[in-house]
Amino acid sequence: MFDDTTSYGLLKTLADEPNLSQRDLAKRLGVSLGKVNFCLNALIAKGCLKAENFRNSDNKLAYVYLLTPQGVEQKAHLTVEFLQIKIREYERLRVEIAELRQSVEQHGATKIKINEREGVPA
């Protein structure tokens, strides 16, 4: 249940908006509320986050999630990992697009124009 994708999403989001509720975090990340709760507790146990209580405007008890120095380091590490993953995905897509273009050209489909800037059929 605890994975790098969710950890990265939580650390990245909380670095900018530490006062988001778990429900808001779950909506933003597209995961269940239970997963957010589990991952937040794991990040707190690992020393990446600390949670502090405060009273919000509705007079309810709420939390602010603050990245610790270890959390900032973990976020930076995960950012590098995700950048490397995205670059590999991008390179695979570039090769696949080149192959598809070649196939289209070989079959004489000249009516399909590709907008080079957007990378989508025009």
HELIX and SHEET records of a PDB file:
HELIX    1   1 ASP A    4  ASP A   16  1                                  13    
HELIX    2   2 GLN A   22  LEU A   29  1                                   8    
HELIX    3   3 LEU A   33  ALA A   45  1                                  13    
HELIX    4   4 PRO A   69  GLN A  106  1                                  38    
SHEET    1   A 2 LEU A  49  ARG A  55  0                                        
SHEET    2   A 2 LEU A  61  LEU A  67 -1                                        
SHEET    1   B 2 ILE A 114  ASN A 115  0                                        
SHEET    2   B 2 VAL A 120  PRO A 121 -1                                        
END                                                                             
